[in-house]
Amino acid sequence: MRANFIVSEVATGLRRNSTMTIAMIITTAISLGLLGAGLLIAGQISQMKEIYYDKVQVSIFLTDDVTDTQRDEIEARLTGSSEVQTFLYESKDEAYERFRLQFEAQPELVNSTPPDALPESFRVQLLNPERYDVIAQEFAGSPGVESVKDEGEFLDRLFGLLNGLRNGTIAVAIVQALAAILLISNTIQLAAFTRRTETGIMRLVGASRWYTQLPFILEAALAGLIGALLAFGGLVLAKVLFVDDTLAGPIQAGIIPPIDWASILTVTPIIAGCGVVLASLAAYVTLRLYVRL
């Protein structure tokens, strides 16, 4: 009997304040959707770091007038270095062929680049990519060496940009969450005021304060759960319409890892829990501070 009463009160409350309830659900859904997107982006960044940093190479570019003796000396030093895992020599012709394959979609660029424009080089795989400075200091300025470049510098800038995108998404999610909490608080206050006569009678006949507050808390929790389900739907649509479609090329090329369904299903309980818990806490605190039931 008590359970039926509470369920009926929750349904009544949601129906009476339908406009504010819908606004509360939409705001919560946006907040949780952004939170889920931020968590997915963080997971993608971690995967990309594992993929790319393991493949980071140091390129030792040689001068156009490098001699065979200088080239052999550089190769011998690389062979004897304790920092080097593997290395590969790339001639001018091989460098141009790789350049031509990489930019085959831009024939104007390929045609405007002469075959001898790219320098020969050694592509070096380090045991520890973070010790690039050791190799740079050892080979920079050596006879026959034009420059030493580390791909990790570009990756650091790239991941710095991606981390900024993740942090910005989560920051917006937090702002939206604050807006949702304020909206939940206002909705609960209005609902409690609308039903003050019923709750007053319940208190007079001996109902506990917790018993009279429970329907309002459940209203907020249900709204948070519905918002989480909408956020889940938004993530699914984003995967199907944006990730799997717009980013299909980079994913197939191995440039970025795909977002699989398992990742979305892993994030969903987190955002659902956040939605229900935050909404319930907001309702409980509002009732304790602002409403006398």
ABEGO torsion letter per residue (X at the ends): XAAAAAAAAAAAAAAAAAAAAAAAAAAAAAAAAAAAAAAAAAAAAAAAAAAAAAABBBBBBBBAABBAAAAAAAAAAAAABAABABBBBBBAAAAAAAAAAAAAABAAAAAABBAAABBBBBBBBBABAAAAAAAAAAABGBBGBABBBBAAAAAAAAAAAAAAAAAAAAAAAAAAAAAAAAAAAAAAAAAAAAAAAAAAAAAAAGBBAAAAAAAAAAAAAAAAAAAAAAAAAAAAAAAAAAAAAAAAAAAAAGABBBBBAAAAAAAAAAAAAAAAAAAAAAAAAAAAAABBX
